[in-house]
Amino acid sequence: MGRLSRPGALQAHCGIFALPVLVNEPISLRFIVDSGAGDVNIRIDVVSVLTRDGVISQSQFLGREPFVLADGSRIVADTRRIRAMRIGNRVVEGVTATVGNASSPLLVGRSFLRRFRSWSILYAREALLLDP
């Protein structure tokens, strides 16, 4: 079995599970675990701060792609390659992320989760299990 993310890191609120995620090491943000999201979603304001601080660069821009949101609406959004994302002791490199607007949630989607053989939420331990 894999190792757990930091015990107690997963927090449930109104049926939504969130946990701290390190993006390119220097910044930790609270992301929602969303197995229905195809990609990681990161807000434009976060991308702006990371770009300003030299944490991400224009070379990580992958282009613009069409997406269908959970409500069925369609958008075209920028995509970026995130150098590294860390949850607990698990690091995934080269994660594709959609850049959402300033009000969109930070999401850990399938572009991160599919890098593991399996993953599960352990409700009693308030932890995310990531099995490499």
C-alpha positions as CSV (number, residue, x, y, z in Angstrom):
1,M,0.0,0.0,0.0
2,G,1.1,3.6,-0.6
3,R,1.8,6.2,2.0
4,L,-0.8,8.6,3.2
5,S,-0.7,12.3,2.8
6,R,0.0,14.1,6.1
7,P,-2.7,12.7,8.5
8,G,-5.4,15.2,9.3
9,A,-4.5,17.2,6.2
10,L,-7.7,16.3,4.3
11,Q,-10.6,18.4,5.5
12,A,-14.2,17.8,4.6
13,H,-16.7,20.6,4.4
14,C,-20.2,20.2,2.9
15,G,-19.1,17.0,1.1
16,I,-16.0,18.6,-0.4
17,F,-12.5,17.3,0.5
18,A,-9.6,19.7,0.4
19,L,-5.9,19.4,1.3
20,P,-2.7,21.4,1.2
21,V,-0.7,21.0,-2.1
22,L,2.8,22.3,-2.7
23,V,3.0,23.8,-6.2
24,N,6.7,24.0,-7.4
25,E,7.8,23.8,-3.8
26,P,7.6,27.4,-2.5
27,I,3.9,27.8,-2.3
28,S,1.3,25.7,-0.5
29,L,-2.4,26.1,-1.4
30,R,-5.5,24.3,-0.3
31,F,-6.9,22.3,-3.3
32,I,-10.2,20.4,-3.6
33,V,-9.9,16.7,-4.6
34,D,-12.1,16.4,-7.7
35,S,-12.0,13.1,-9.5
36,G,-14.4,14.5,-12.1
37,A,-12.0,17.2,-13.2
38,G,-9.8,16.2,-16.1
39,D,-6.9,18.4,-15.2
40,V,-5.6,20.2,-12.1
41,N,-7.2,23.7,-12.1
42,I,-5.2,26.6,-10.9
43,R,-6.5,30.2,-10.7
44,I,-5.1,33.0,-12.9
45,D,-4.2,35.0,-9.8
46,V,-2.0,32.2,-8.6
47,V,-0.4,31.8,-12.0
48,S,0.3,35.5,-12.0
49,V,2.0,35.4,-8.6
50,L,4.1,32.3,-9.5
51,T,5.1,34.0,-12.8
52,R,6.0,37.2,-11.1
53,D,8.1,35.3,-8.5
54,G,9.9,33.3,-11.2
55,V,8.4,30.0,-10.1
56,I,6.8,29.3,-13.4
57,S,7.8,30.7,-16.8
58,Q,6.2,31.4,-20.2
59,S,7.9,28.2,-21.5
60,Q,5.4,26.2,-19.4
61,F,2.5,27.6,-21.4
62,L,1.0,24.7,-23.4
63,G,-1.7,26.6,-25.4
64,R,-5.4,27.1,-25.2
65,E,-7.9,24.2,-25.1
66,P,-11.7,23.9,-25.0
67,F,-13.2,22.5,-21.8
68,V,-16.7,21.5,-20.7
69,L,-17.4,22.5,-17.1
70,A,-19.4,20.6,-14.5
71,D,-22.5,22.7,-15.3
72,G,-22.2,21.9,-19.0
73,S,-21.0,25.2,-20.1
74,R,-18.0,25.4,-22.5
75,I,-14.9,27.6,-22.2
76,V,-11.5,27.9,-23.8
77,A,-8.7,28.1,-21.2
78,D,-4.9,28.4,-21.1
79,T,-3.1,25.2,-20.0
80,R,0.3,25.1,-18.3
81,R,2.7,22.4,-17.3
82,I,3.4,22.5,-13.5
83,R,6.9,21.5,-12.8
84,A,6.0,19.6,-9.6
85,M,3.1,19.1,-7.2
86,R,3.4,17.6,-3.8
87,I,0.7,16.1,-1.6
88,G,2.1,14.7,1.6
89,N,5.2,12.8,0.6
90,R,4.1,12.2,-3.0
91,V,5.5,14.4,-5.8
92,V,4.3,14.4,-9.4
93,E,6.3,16.2,-12.0
94,G,5.0,17.7,-15.3
95,V,1.4,18.0,-14.3
96,T,-1.0,19.6,-16.8
97,A,-3.1,22.3,-15.3
98,T,-5.9,24.4,-16.6
99,V,-5.7,28.1,-15.8
100,G,-9.1,29.2,-14.4
101,N,-10.5,32.6,-13.7
102,A,-10.0,34.3,-10.3
103,S,-13.1,32.8,-8.8
104,S,-12.6,29.2,-9.9
105,P,-11.6,26.6,-7.3
106,L,-8.2,25.1,-7.0
107,L,-8.7,21.5,-8.0
108,V,-6.6,18.3,-7.9
109,G,-8.0,16.5,-11.0
110,R,-7.2,13.5,-13.0
111,S,-4.0,14.9,-14.5
112,F,-2.5,14.4,-11.0
113,L,-4.5,11.5,-9.7
114,R,-4.0,9.2,-12.8
115,R,-0.3,9.2,-12.1
116,F,-1.0,6.7,-9.3
117,R,-2.0,3.1,-9.6
118,S,-4.8,3.9,-7.2
119,W,-6.0,6.5,-4.8
120,S,-8.7,6.7,-2.1
121,I,-10.0,8.8,0.6
122,L,-9.8,7.4,4.1
123,Y,-12.6,9.1,5.9
124,A,-11.8,7.9,9.4
125,R,-8.2,9.1,9.1
126,E,-9.0,12.2,7.2
127,A,-6.3,11.3,4.7
128,L,-5.8,10.8,1.0
129,L,-4.1,7.5,0.1
130,L,-1.9,7.7,-3.1
131,D,-0.6,4.3,-4.1
132,P,2.3,4.6,-6.6
